[in-house]
Amino acid sequence: MAYTVILHIPNEDPLLAEMDEMPKPADMYLTVSNIRRRDGSRLSNVDAEAEKFFYPWSRINFVEVLASEAENAKVMKFFRE
């Protein structure tokens, strides 16, 4: 199951990416794929043929894990009429 995440890197705009599995406590870096800007556009400093990216934890402020479509369907949302 792939996880969609938002990487928050100091002095840079947040990046949207995919993770195959959650990182383990002993991991020294975060492995992501399909990296892009939050609006879906390509990054100018990334080669088009690159598939996997490794970010050391020292370069990441925090990571947001977004809910999948299946999880969103289970959540009952309240709205005002």
C-alpha positions, -999 to +999 in steps of 0.1 A: +000+000+000+015+033-010+011+063+012+008+099-001+029+122+020+038+159+022+075+166+030+083+198+048+119+207+042+134+239+058+136+269+035+117+251+006+081+247-004+064+215+007+067+185-016+041+159-024+054+123-028+046+086-024+060+062+001+058+024-003+060+017+035+063+037+067+099+043+078+113+023+106+128+039+137+163+029+127+161+044+092+186+071+084+167+085+054+132+086+040+126+069+006+100+084-016+089+082-053+068+103-077+080+136-061+063+168-072+051+202-060+018+203-041+000+216-072+012+185-092+038+202-113+073+188-118+104+199-099+128+218-121+159+203-103+148+167-107+156+145-137+125+132-155+139+096-154+145+095-117+122+071-098+133+070-061+145+098-039+163+095-005+160+124+019+181+122+051+161+129+083+183+158+091+168+177+061+132+171+070+112+191+095+082+168+095+061+146+072+023+146+068+007+113+058-025+119+038-055+097+041-062+073+012-094+075-009-106+043+009-101+059+043-118+091+032-149+071+020-152+056+055-153+089+073-187+105+078-185+142+071-210+165+087-222+196+068-246+224+073-277+228+052 
